Amino acid sequence: MAQEDVFKKIVSHCKEYGFVFPSSDIYDGLGAVYDYGQNGVELKNNIKEYWWKSMVLLHENIVGIDSAIFMHPTIWKASGHVDAFNDPLIDNRDSKKRYRADVLIEDQMAKYEEKIAKEIEKARKKFGEAFDEEKFRETNPRVLDNQKKHDELHQRYAEAMNAMDLEGLKQIIVDEGIVCPISGTKNWTDVRQFNLMFSTEMGSTAESASKIYLRPETAQGIFVNYMNVQKTGRMKIPFGIAQIGKAFRNEIVARQFIFRMREFEQMEMQFFVKPGTELDWFQTWKETRMKWHQALGFGAENYRFHDHDKLAHYANAATDVEFKMPFGFKEVEGIHSRTNFDLSQHEKYSGRSIKYFDPQSNESYTPYVIETSIGVDRMFLSIMCHSYEEEKLENGETRVVLKLPAVLAPVKLAVMPLVKKDGLPEKAREIIDNLKFHFNCQYDEKDSIGKRYRRQDAIGTPFCVTIDHDTLKDNMVTLRYRDTMTQERVNIADLCTIIEDKVSIASLLKKLQ
């Protein structure tokens, strides 16, 4: 099945099973804004809990805050967002659609990578175990040709982005023959800049109202509270501040479901370090964050680092953690060495000293910062994409199953009476009443047992328990495992121990030690 078709099925599955709905759905929706349903919000909260506890529980020198969405407008002047938070946009005159020029070019580079991957896959099938990929890459004419085109395009693109050469970006689009996905034409406008911040007004009257912004990132709330946290928490460098919160960007080219939205949620941690040590810490946090992702068990081959061609004006190192989505490798997390830019700017614009006094060296300095920033929604999407499977069963039927990590699954255990009589529902309720304090349980009595299993498979429930007439005699139930569909008889008294060990956040956090 084409990856595009797989992605469409995932989007459809999210709505059908209560994970993600278009916002304002009964009014035909609102562009690039989504609501999380009853199963989606549980999965999302579990992702956030995994991240939060991995930061503040496993690191004695990291604490959390929750800063306001509305902030003093001068903050965004100091951070550079008012003057420089722009995307290079280009319009197609025939379709009247607007695109980010950088995304069009990156998609073109991805096409060269896809062509190379297809050639390698064909050769692998042809030669089997004797296939030498490295030698094939070095000698195959088609691979070499596409690699050359990719590398040349990559260099031009990097140079244009670093210089913010808008004419150069358009020329690349023209030279590559990039067409509008809608109209199929090359009738492009010039590239221009567009600021992404939403603005509104605060004040009791129109005359006294002042212009403020919905925050485009959560990081600045950490920076302006850095001194408050450091003093009240008696924090010593190096230390970090973590935060989970909403951010807002007026994305013109919002696309790919919840991958790029106008209202989204971020999990960010800013780690304050002594100047001169930042690149060592940058490397440390790269390794730490990759380990966090890979602990979910999705396979190391589905992750990669992508170092930035164009560094932000405040950074001296930057990389992305990319995950293999159905539409290619895409960023889910950014790791940046932000130098001391942010704190220095806020010191300058506020007129307040926010230098750190180091008692060990007896000196004052402005700390450098290592940032890890992960999109909750993108993380959610990457998990859904990897977990969704359509399995062909031995009896010829197909089952749709979400093989979610058990720790993140919205429902951990479904409890099902075989029939709706003879005291079985009451026994099922008794089991739920005992286990609901430990993990999320769901009672399900509608339809045949087979249909109920399929329904739980579709929302990713890792364990199902069936109560039958024998249960009333021997206190044994049938425990079914989602991934293998195997079943075993276990004692009701053992259920909590069997399941809790596999679904607790602690079991996942221990992999990070």
Residue, then its C-alpha position, 0 to 999 in steps of 0.5 A: m500500500a502506498q504510504e500516502d494511502v496509509f497516512k489517509k487511513i491513520v487520519s481516518h482512524c484517529k477520527e473514527y476511534g476518538f483520538v483526533f477530531p477536526s475542531s468545530d467539526i459541526y461547523d465544517g472545521l477550522g483550518a489546521v486546528y484540531d481537538y483531541g477526543q476521549n482516547g486521544v487526550e489519554l494518549k497525549n497526557n501519557i506522552k506528556e507524563y513520560w516526558w515530564k517525569s523523565m525530566v524532573l524525576l530523573h534529574e535532580n537539577i531540573v525543575g518545572i514551571d507553567s508560565a502564562i500564554f500572554m506576556h509583556p509585548t517587549i519580551w517578543k521584541a527582545s527575543g527577535h520575534v517581532d522583527a525576525f520571526n518570518d517564513p519565506l512564502i511563495d504563491n502559485r498564481d494559477s491555484k492561488k495557493r501559498y507555500r513555504a519556499d523552504v518546504l518546497i525545496e526540502d520536499q524536492m531533496a526528499k524526492y531525490e532521497e526516495k529515488i535512491a532508496k527505491e534503487i537500493e530496495k530493488a537491488r536488495k531484493k535482487f541480490g538478497e544476502a549478497f547485497d552490499e549497500e555501501k558498494f552499490r551506493e558508490t558504483n550504481p550510476r542512477v544512485l550516483d546521479n541522484q546523489k549528485k543532484h541532491d548534494e548540489l541542491h542541498q548546497r544551494y539551498a543552505e547558502a540561500m537560507n543562510a543569507m536569507d536570499l529570497e531571490g535565490l530561493k525562487q531561482i532554485i524553485v525555477d531551476e528545479g522545475i518544482v510545480c504547484p501540487i494543486s495546479g501542476t504549473k510553475n507560475w510562481t510569484d516572488v518569495r517574500q517574508f511573512n510574520l507568524m505571530f498572532s496578535t490581539e489587544m489587551g485593555s478595558t477600552a479601545e483607547s487604552a488597549s495595547k497590542i500583545y501576542l499569543r506566544p509563538e513558543t514557550a521558551q521565553g516564559i522560561f527565560v524571563n523566570y530564570m532568575n525567579v527559579q534560580k533564587t527561590g530554588r537555590m539552583k546551581i549551574p548547571f540546572g534546567i527548567a522544564q515546561i509544557g504548554k500551548a503555543f500559537r503560530n499563524e502557519i500559512v502552509a499548515r498541512q499533514f494533519i496535526f504535524r503542522m498546526r496553528e495551535f499546538e503544544q510544546m514540551e521544552m527544557q532550557f538547560f543553563v550552563k557555564p559558558g565554554t561548556e555548552l557544546d559538551w552539554f549539547q552533545t550530552w543532551k543529543e544522546t539523552r533525548m535520542k535514548w528517550h525516543q528509542a526507549l519506546g521500542f520503535g527501532a533505531e532505524n526510524y530515527r536520525f539526527h539532522d544538523h541544521d544548515k542554517l543556524a538561527h542568529y542566536a545559536n552556535a549548534a543545532t540539530d533535529v531528531e527526525f522520525k520516519m513518518p509515512f511522508g518521510f523523515k520529519e522533525v519531532e524534536g529540536i536540540h539547540s545551543r542558544t548561547n547567552f542570547d536570550l538572557s542577554q537580550h532580556e537583561k538589555y530590554s528589561g534593564r534588570s541584571i539577571k547574571y548568575f553568581d558562581p560561588q565556586s569560581n567567585e564570578s558573575y556571568t550570563p549562562y549559556v543555554i541548551e534547549t530541547s524542544i519537542g512538539v507534543d502533537r508531532m510526537f503523538l502523530s509519530i506514535m500513531c503512525h508507527s503503531y497502526e497496522e493492518e494484520k492478515l490473520e490465519n482465517g483470512e480476516t484482517r484486523v486493524v490494531l494499534k500496537l501502542p507502547a503499553v505505557l502510553a495506551p489510552v486504556k490499559l485493560a478492557v474487562m468483558p463479561l462473556v454474557k450480560k447475565d448470570g452474575l458475570p457483569e457484576k464480577a466484571r465490575e468488581i474487578i474494575d473497581n479493584l483495578k481502576f486505582h492502578f490504571n485506566c480500565q474500560y468495561d465492555e459488554k456490547d456485541s460478540i467477544g470477537k467484535r469487542y476484541r477488535r474494538q479494543d485492538a483498534i484503540g490500542t488496549p494492550f490487555c483484555v480480560t474475559i469473565d466466563h461462568d468458570t470464573l465464578k467457581d475458580n476466580m480465574v479469568t482469560l487474559r488476552y494479549r493484544d499484539t500476539m492475541t494469545q490467551e491464558r487463564v490467570n487468577i484475578a488476584d494476580l491481574c494487578t501485578i501482571i499488568e501494572d508492571k507492563v503499563s506503569i511509567a516507571s517501567l519505561l523510565k527505568k530504561l533511561q537509567 
